[in-house]
Structure formats: structure tokens, C-alpha cells
Amino acid sequence: MKRSKYILLLAAGLISVASCRKAIDVDPISTITATSYYKTPDDVTGGIRGMYASLRIAATSDMFFMGEGRSDVLTSATAGTTGLDKYYLNTLNATNPGPNWQQFYTTINAANLLIKYIPAINFTSQTVRDNALAQAYTMRAFIYFVLVRTWGEVPIRTQPTESYDPASVQVAKSSVQDVFKLIKADIDMAISLYPNVTPDANRAQWSKPAAEALKGDVYLWTGKMLSGGATDFTTALTALNDISTTDFTLLPNYSDIFSYTNKGNKEELFAVRFQQSDFTTGNGNNYWSNMYITNLGASTAPKGVSAASIAIIGTQGNGNNGANIMQITQAVRNQFTTDDQRRAGTFYEIYNNDGTYLTSITTKGAGTVIGGSRNFYTDVMIYRYADVLLMKAEAKNALGQDPSAEMIAVRQRAYGSNYSSHVFVNGTQAANDAAILKERLLELATEGKRWWDLVRFGQAFNLVPSLAGKQSQTYLLLFPVGSTIRSLEPLVTENTGW
């Protein structure tokens, strides 16, 4: 029978980071049930680790392709496409739909288990208990936010799946409004439970500031997409303003944000952690491995790649780990000026010695070199402080307020002594929106934000080349559910248009 992977691994007393991402069909003969497992605070600690491990599986690639793959950021590179062009060419269909939602519901189920069992467990510390419960509520809200932006109507499951019962397992889709009602209630519950505003030491778990960033993100979306208007924009701005009183800052050197040796830095609110200790060497690489390069050597021939370029590229990928399958489009690369430190911190263009363009690599996700091999262990940022500032600018502008302070802060870090050539000047609401959207592109490119930004700002059909002229086909703003999910969930219908 169909059982979620998380339950099966929990029953076996195991949490496997590198396990496969598909549902497992087994008939368990003897298991440790969740009821017998969740008895002590240590059990809760294990459950929380499992919840984050489940999120990491989704963050390895699926969340990126859902949040950025269909945007204007990506195009093919030198190593073919391996089918990933279906995203940036927007050729998805019901039989080839891209990611499905199984892994996301596995993470939801992990959160649901914690939400169900934590209240009945005796903790010596109320702070520890409340923090654990708050993380579970935040995680559930975040995953549903990912789901509803991707597919619109989705099934709501707030009780853990602990046995196969068709009445509870087979669930029809709920309305977008009901999904957001749950998201907002979970966020408010989480924020009320967090015992303090201090992020965890590694900034690799949900915290009150990260939950407030999520709240700002959610209310910006509903303010624009569900006619929430000024009320929602005000709620978003209030939540984002609360983060300003905590210990976050913009790092002077943009590349330091993503450095393997600088994880948990003060720009991070919450990131999905990828590091050597969590994986066997060669495993665990995330989506950035598709945007580097392998098998590129220096040459003394006139058209060879220079030794200087090879030095900048450094250790290349191995096999499919580091293959140049995708690159940032020329149209996006050209929007970065040469005096913007985010340019070198995001990509590097490779030319032959005769000046012929070859390809580009994404330096932001270059990971680290361990034992002579490049491992793509760059953390996946969920929220960082520059993102918060730009969301504040967006909320302010939507309310008719001046977003200059936030825009100036982000640009001053980007351009340094050259900022005088890039001064932000407050303009009309439309002009400010265009400037904020572009700033988000320059600041957050390849961090899994661009598609949802384009949808929220109403610019997907205007700025994505493969969607040009298709404004009337609004169903394209959602993903198809796909035949695989519908074969497993007979009560779920395909999204209209697909």
C-alpha cells in the first residue's frame, strides 16, 4: 500500500538524507508506530531532524524549478538539456509536468506528526517545547505556500498519515482561499509560540524572524493575487519591520553570503543546509551542479580557453556533477553592470581566446572543493536579509510609501564606491515596482525566487520569452498536476487548461 517515505523511515528508526524521492510501496510487517515513537523530547528532536531532512530533498532541485525554472533566467548550455528545457521553454504538460507534490506532503506529514504529538509530551523546558511546535507550524505553512503558488488548489492535510485509510488519505483539492486561511493561521500560531527572536546558531532552522519573513511574503502575495490590498500590504510591512530589530545585516562582500566556509552568516534568516558531514562524498549535490562545467581544459591553441579563465573556474565538476546543462540567459546577464559586485558573485562568462563566447557558469552555487572534487553544497536560501529589505520596499510602494531606504541599502552594498552612478530615486508606483522587480532579479538570481516574483508582479507574460503573446492563457501561471499524481490521488482533478 502507498505509505509516505517519512513514516516508513521513522518506523524503522532511520532518517536517510540521500534516499530516493519517490513514494515507496511496501506492506510493513512490523513497525514502530508514531504513537509509540513520540514519547520524549529526544523523540521530538529526531522528528524535527527528519522534517528538515525531508525539506532538503525538496530543496535539492524541485523547489528551484518550481520557483525559478519557468522564468527568464535560464537557457541551455554546452552539455545538452537532459529534459530540463521543459521549464524555461514552458513546454510542460500533464504527462511531463515537472515536480510532483509527493515529497512536499512528506514534509507536511512530518510537521503534522510534531503538531499532533508535542502537546502530550512532558518537557522540562517550556521554551524547548514551544520552539519545536513553532517550527512545525512554520514548516507546514511554508510548504503549503510553495504548493498553492505552484498548483493553486491543492489537498489540505492537517492530520498525519499513520495508517492506510482511504477516507483520510484520498483528499480532494481545497480552494486557494482555504489553503491561504490555513497558511496564515499556522504562521500566526508559530509566531505566538516562538519564545524569542533569536535565530538558531546555524540559521538552518525556522525561527521567529524567519517566520515573520514568511508572513511578509505570504501577505504580499495575497495582497496582489487575492485582492487583499492595503490591509494585507500593511500586515506584510508590519511583519517585515519586526525583523529589523533583530540581529541581521547585509554582508559587505556579496560572495561571502554563499561561501561554504561562511554558513550561518548574519545575512541568513533561514537556509537549507548542504554540507559534507551530511552526505557521502559525491552525493547530495543540489541544483547548482547543473550550472557549472566539466571537461574544460586550458589550451595553447588560438581558440583555446585562457589559463586565466581556467584559474577563475578552478576545480571543475565530475561527470554529471557540474555539467554545464543550464546557464543564465544573456538577457539577464546583460542587466548586471560590471561595477556591480553581484555580477561576479552570480556568474562568470567563459570566452575562447579569440573572444568567442562559449558559456557561463553560476559562481553563486559553486559549492566547495573537497578531496580534489567539487561538491555543490551551497546552501539553498529560503530567506535572507536583502530579500527582506526588498519585500519591505515592495510593501511600502504598494501602500504609496517611499521605498528608498531599502532600495538604497541593497544598492549601496552591491555597488560600493560606485553607488553614485546607481542612485535610486523614488518615482511613480509603476516605476518603483519595475525597479524593485529588477533589483530582486539582480540580488536573488538562481535562488528560486524569480518565477514567483514575475507572477506576483504580473510580469510573467511580459518578461518570459517563451510566454510572449500568451496573456490569455492564464492557466500557464500554474503547473499541471500531472498524470502520476492523479493516478495516486483519484479525487484530485487536473488544473484547468492542462
C-alpha positions in Angstrom: 0.0 0.0 0.0 1.1 3.6 -0.5 2.9 4.9 2.5 4.8 8.1 2.8 8.6 7.7 2.9 8.9 9.6 6.1 6.6 7.4 8.1 8.4 4.3 6.9 11.8 5.7 7.7 10.6 6.8 11.1 9.1 3.4 11.8 12.5 1.8 11.0 14.2 4.4 13.3 16.1 5.9 10.3 16.3 9.2 8.6 18.1 8.9 5.3 19.2 12.1 3.7 20.2 10.6 0.4 17.2 8.3 0.0 15.1 8.3 -3.2 12.4 10.9 -3.6 9.6 8.7 -4.8 6.9 7.1 -2.7 7.7 3.5 -1.5 5.2 0.7 -1.9 5.5 -1.8 0.9 3.3 -3.7 3.3 5.1 -3.2 6.6 5.0 -6.4 8.7 6.3 -4.9 12.0 6.7 -1.2 12.6 7.3 1.2 15.4 4.3 3.5 15.1 4.4 7.2 15.6 2.2 6.8 18.7 4.9 4.7 20.3 7.8 6.8 18.9 6.7 10.2 20.1 7.1 9.8 23.9 10.1 12.0 24.9 11.7 15.3 24.0 14.5 13.4 22.3 11.9 11.8 20.0 10.8 15.3 19.1 14.4 16.2 18.3 14.6 13.3 15.9 11.3 14.2 14.4 12.5 17.8 13.8 15.6 16.5 12.1 13.5 14.3 9.9 11.3 17.2 8.9 14.3 19.3 7.8 15.9 16.3 6.1 12.6 15.9 4.1 12.7 19.6 3.2 16.3 19.3 2.0 15.2 16.6 -0.5 12.7 19.0 -2.0 15.2 21.9 -1.9 17.8 19.9 -3.8 16.1 20.6 -7.1 12.3 20.6 -7.1 11.8 23.9 -5.2 14.2 25.7 -7.5 12.4 24.6 -10.7 9.1 25.5 -9.2 10.3 28.9 -8.1 12.6 29.9 -10.9 12.8 27.3 -13.7 10.0 28.7 -15.8 11.3 32.3 -15.6 13.5 34.3 -17.9 16.7 33.3 -16.0 17.7 30.0 -17.6 18.6 28.7 -21.0 20.5 25.7 -22.4 24.3 25.4 -22.2 27.1 23.2 -23.6 26.1 19.8 -22.2 22.6 19.5 -23.6 19.4 20.0 -21.6 18.6 16.5 -20.2 15.0 17.5 -20.5 15.2 20.5 -18.1 14.4 22.8 -21.0 10.7 22.0 -20.4 10.8 24.6 -17.7 12.3 27.6 -19.4 10.7 26.8 -22.7 7.4 26.3 -20.8 6.5 23.0 -22.6 5.2 21.3 -19.5 2.1 19.1 -19.9 0.0 16.6 -18.0 2.3 13.7 -18.9 5.5 15.6 -18.4 4.6 18.1 -15.7 7.9 18.6 -13.8 8.0 18.1 -10.0 5.1 16.5 -8.3 3.9 17.1 -4.7 4.7 13.8 -3.0 7.9 15.0 -1.3 6.2 18.2 -0.1 3.4 16.2 1.5 6.0 14.0 3.1 7.4 17.2 4.8 3.9 18.3 5.7 3.3 14.9 7.3 6.5 15.2 9.3 5.2 18.6 10.6 1.7 17.2 11.3 3.2 14.4 13.4 5.0 17.0 15.5 1.9 19.2 15.8 -0.1 16.2 17.0 2.2 14.7 19.5 4.3 17.5 21.0 1.4 18.8 23.2 1.2 15.5 25.0 4.9 15.1 25.7 6.4 16.3 29.0 9.2 18.8 28.5 11.4 20.1 31.3 11.7 23.3 29.3 8.6 25.1 28.0 10.9 27.1 25.8 12.2 24.0 24.0 8.6 22.7 23.7 7.2 25.9 22.2 10.1 26.4 19.9 9.7 22.8 18.5 6.0 23.3 18.0 6.5 26.7 16.4 9.0 25.2 13.8 6.4 22.6 12.9 3.7 25.1 12.3 6.0 27.4 10.3 7.2 24.4 8.1 3.6 23.4 7.4 2.7 27.0 6.4 5.8 27.3 4.2 5.2 24.1 2.3 1.6 24.9 1.7 2.7 28.3 0.4 5.0 26.6 -2.0 2.2 24.3 -3.1 -0.5 26.9 -3.5 1.7 29.2 -5.6 2.7 26.2 -7.8 -0.6 24.4 -8.3 -3.3 26.7 -6.9 -5.9 24.4 -5.4 -4.3 21.5 -3.5 -5.4 19.0 -0.9 -5.3 20.1 2.7 -4.0 17.6 5.2 -3.6 18.7 8.8 -3.6 15.2 10.4 -0.6 12.9 10.0 -1.0 9.8 7.8 -0.3 7.0 10.3 -2.2 4.1 8.6 -3.8 3.5 5.3 -7.3 4.8 5.5 -8.8 5.8 2.1 -11.1 8.3 3.9 -8.1 10.2 5.2 -5.5 9.5 2.5 -7.6 10.3 -0.5 -8.5 14.0 -0.3 -9.9 16.4 -2.9 -8.3 19.7 -3.6 -9.3 22.7 -1.5 -9.8 26.2 -2.7 -6.9 28.7 -2.8 -8.7 30.8 -0.3 -8.9 27.9 2.2 -5.2 27.0 1.7 -4.2 30.6 2.5 -6.5 30.6 5.5 -4.6 27.6 6.9 -1.2 29.2 6.0 -2.0 32.4 7.8 -3.4 30.6 10.8 -0.3 28.4 11.1 2.1 31.4 10.8 0.2 33.3 13.5 0.3 30.3 15.7 4.0 29.8 15.1 4.9 33.5 15.8 2.9 33.3 19.1 4.8 30.2 20.2 8.4 31.2 19.4 10.0 32.0 22.8 12.4 34.7 21.5 13.6 36.5 18.3 17.0 34.8 18.2 17.7 32.5 15.2 19.3 29.2 15.8 23.1 29.2 15.8 23.4 27.7 12.3 20.4 29.6 10.9 19.3 26.3 9.4 16.0 26.1 11.2 12.9 28.2 11.3 12.9 31.0 13.9 10.6 33.9 14.7 12.4 36.3 12.3 12.2 33.7 9.5 8.5 33.1 10.2 7.9 36.9 10.0 9.7 36.9 6.7 7.4 34.1 5.5 4.4 36.1 6.8 5.5 39.2 4.8 6.0 37.0 1.7 2.5 35.5 2.1 0.7 38.7 2.7 2.4 40.4 -0.3 1.2 37.5 -2.4 -2.4 37.7 -1.1 -2.4 41.5 -1.3 -1.7 41.3 -5.0 -3.1 38.0 -6.1 -6.2 37.6 -3.9 -7.2 41.3 -3.7 -6.1 41.6 -0.1 -5.0 45.2 -1.0 -3.8 47.7 1.6 -4.9 45.6 4.6 -2.6 42.7 3.5 0.3 45.0 2.5 0.1 46.7 5.9 0.3 43.3 7.6 3.2 42.3 5.4 5.1 45.5 6.2 4.5 45.2 10.0 5.9 41.6 10.0 8.9 42.6 7.9 9.6 45.7 10.1 9.7 43.4 13.2 12.7 41.7 11.6 14.7 44.9 11.5 15.0 44.9 15.3 16.9 41.6 15.3 20.5 40.6 14.6 20.6 40.6 10.7 22.7 42.7 8.3 23.9 42.8 4.8 27.4 41.3 4.4 29.8 43.8 2.7 31.1 41.1 0.3 28.2 39.6 -1.7 30.0 36.3 -2.4 30.5 35.7 1.3 26.8 35.1 1.7 27.1 31.8 -0.2 30.6 30.7 0.9 30.9 27.2 2.1 33.1 28.4 5.0 30.7 31.1 6.0 27.4 29.2 6.6 25.1 30.6 9.1 26.2 34.2 8.5 24.3 37.3 9.7 22.6 37.8 6.3 20.8 34.5 6.6 17.4 34.2 8.2 16.8 30.6 7.2 18.7 28.4 4.7 18.5 24.7 3.9 21.9 23.3 4.9 24.1 21.3 2.5 27.5 20.3 3.8 30.0 17.4 3.7 29.1 15.9 7.0 25.5 15.2 5.8 26.5 13.2 2.7 28.7 10.5 1.4 31.3 12.2 -0.9 29.8 12.7 -4.4 26.2 12.6 -3.2 24.0 15.4 -2.1 24.8 17.9 -4.8 22.0 20.3 -5.4 20.6 22.1 -8.5 23.6 24.3 -8.9 25.5 21.3 -10.2 23.6 21.8 -13.4 25.1 25.3 -13.8 28.9 24.7 -13.6 31.2 23.0 -16.0 33.3 19.9 -16.5 35.8 18.7 -19.1 37.0 22.2 -19.9 40.8 22.4 -20.2 43.2 25.3 -21.0 44.7 25.3 -24.4 47.6 27.0 -26.1 45.7 26.9 -29.4 44.4 30.3 -30.6 40.8 29.4 -29.8 41.5 27.7 -26.5 40.2 28.9 -23.2 42.8 31.0 -21.4 44.7 29.8 -18.4 43.4 32.9 -16.5 39.8 31.7 -17.1 40.7 28.2 -16.0 42.1 29.6 -12.8 38.9 31.5 -12.1 36.8 28.5 -12.8 39.0 26.4 -10.5 38.3 22.7 -9.9 35.6 21.6 -12.3 32.7 19.2 -11.8 33.0 15.4 -12.2 30.8 13.6 -14.7 27.2 14.8 -14.3 28.1 16.7 -11.1 29.0 20.1 -12.5 27.8 19.5 -16.1 27.0 22.7 -18.0 23.4 21.8 -18.6 21.9 25.3 -17.9 23.2 28.8 -17.8 21.8 32.2 -17.1 20.4 33.8 -20.2 22.3 36.6 -22.0 19.3 38.9 -21.5 19.6 38.5 -17.7 23.4 38.6 -17.6 23.4 41.9 -19.6 21.4 43.5 -16.8 24.3 43.2 -14.4 26.7 46.2 -14.8 30.4 45.5 -14.5 30.7 47.6 -11.3 28.0 45.5 -9.6 29.8 43.0 -7.3 26.7 40.7 -7.7 27.8 40.1 -11.3 31.0 38.2 -10.3 29.2 36.8 -7.3 26.5 35.3 -9.5 28.1 34.1 -12.8 31.2 34.1 -14.9 31.3 34.2 -18.7 33.8 31.9 -20.5 35.3 33.0 -23.8 37.7 31.4 -26.2 40.9 33.2 -26.7 39.6 34.7 -29.9 36.8 36.4 -28.0 34.1 33.9 -29.0 31.5 33.4 -26.2 31.5 29.7 -25.0 29.2 29.5 -22.0 28.7 30.8 -18.5 28.9 29.2 -15.1 26.9 30.1 -12.0 29.5 31.1 -9.4 26.9 31.7 -6.7 26.4 28.0 -6.3 30.0 26.8 -6.8 30.0 24.9 -3.5 33.3 23.7 -2.3 36.3 21.6 -3.3 36.8 18.5 -1.0 39.5 16.0 -1.7 40.1 17.4 -5.1 36.4 17.2 -6.2 33.9 20.0 -6.4 30.8 19.4 -4.3 27.8 21.6 -4.9 27.0 22.1 -1.3 25.9 25.7 -1.4 23.1 26.3 1.0 19.6 27.0 -0.5 18.5 30.3 0.9 14.9 30.4 1.9 15.1 34.0 3.3 18.0 36.3 3.8 18.1 40.0 4.8 18.4 41.5 1.3 15.2 39.7 0.4 13.5 41.1 3.5 14.6 44.6 2.5 13.3 44.2 -1.0 10.0 42.8 0.3 9.7 45.8 2.6 10.3 48.1 -0.4 7.6 46.3 -2.3 5.1 46.6 0.6 5.9 50.2 1.1 5.4 51.0 -2.6 2.1 49.1 -2.7 1.0 51.4 0.2 2.1 54.5 -1.6 5.1 55.0 0.7 8.7 55.8 -0.3 10.8 52.6 -0.6 14.1 54.5 -1.0 15.7 53.4 2.3 15.5 49.7 1.5 16.5 50.1 -2.2 19.5 52.3 -1.3 20.7 49.8 1.3 20.7 47.0 -1.2 22.3 49.0 -4.0 25.0 50.5 -1.7 26.1 47.0 -0.8 26.1 46.0 -4.5 27.9 49.0 -6.0 30.0 50.2 -3.1 32.0 53.3 -4.1 30.2 53.3 -7.4 26.8 53.8 -5.9 26.6 57.4 -7.0 26.1 56.0 -10.6 23.2 53.9 -9.5 21.2 56.1 -7.1 17.6 55.1 -6.5 15.2 57.9 -6.9 11.6 57.5 -5.7 9.2 57.7 -8.6 5.7 56.6 -9.5 4.3 53.4 -8.2 4.7 51.7 -11.5 8.3 52.9 -11.9 9.2 51.8 -8.4 7.6 48.4 -9.0 9.8 47.9 -12.1 12.9 49.0 -10.2 12.1 46.7 -7.3 11.4 43.7 -9.5 14.7 44.3 -11.4 16.6 44.7 -8.1 15.2 41.3 -6.9 16.5 39.7 -10.1 20.0 41.1 -9.7 20.1 40.3 -6.0 18.4 36.9 -5.9 19.1 35.3 -9.3 19.2 31.5 -9.2 17.9 31.4 -5.6 14.5 30.1 -6.6 12.5 33.3 -6.4 12.2 34.7 -10.0 9.2 32.9 -11.3 7.0 33.7 -8.3 8.2 37.3 -8.4 7.2 37.6 -12.0 3.8 36.1 -11.3 3.2 38.3 -8.2 4.2 41.5 -10.1 2.1 40.5 -13.1 5.1 40.4 -15.5 5.4 36.7 -16.4 3.8 37.1 -19.9 5.8 40.3 -20.5 9.3 39.1 -19.5 9.4 35.4 -20.1 10.3 34.9 -23.8 8.5 31.5 -24.1 5.3 33.0 -22.7 5.2 36.1 -25.0 1.8 36.6 -26.6 0.1 34.1 -24.4 -1.5 36.5 -21.9 -4.9 35.0 -22.5 -3.7 31.6 -21.3 -3.6 32.4 -17.7 -3.7 28.7 -16.7 0.0 28.8 -17.7 0.8 30.6 -14.4 0.1 27.3 -12.6 1.8 24.0 -13.1 -0.1 20.9 -14.3 -0.8 18.4 -11.5 0.2 15.6 -13.8 -1.0 12.1 -14.5 1.3 10.5 -11.9 -0.3 12.3 -9.0 -3.8 11.9 -10.4 -3.2 8.1 -10.6 -2.3 8.1 -6.9 -5.0 10.5 -5.8 -8.2 9.8 -7.7 -10.1 12.6 -6.0 -7.7 15.2 -7.4 -8.5 16.8 -10.8 -6.1 18.3 -13.3 -5.7 22.1 -13.3 -7.9 23.7 -15.9 -6.2 24.2 -19.3 -3.7 21.5 -18.8 
